[in-house]
């Protein structure tokens, strides 16, 4: 007869560990996807199209903004706060 403190409890511990790892990986993936979406929001559509084609945007306003490491205000205006 086994004592109550010596009963094997590995299956339940394994499930808890696997569940914790799965949950942590879910949150990490969600965080990475949110960062990528945020980066794409700042680019103008013309720049994104050119990037997909493997080229650089040829608009003068975009090239000038790219030199300053900024997004073009004309092609990719900043979003204003929504009115309630």
Beta strands, then each sheet from edge to edge (+ up, - down):
end
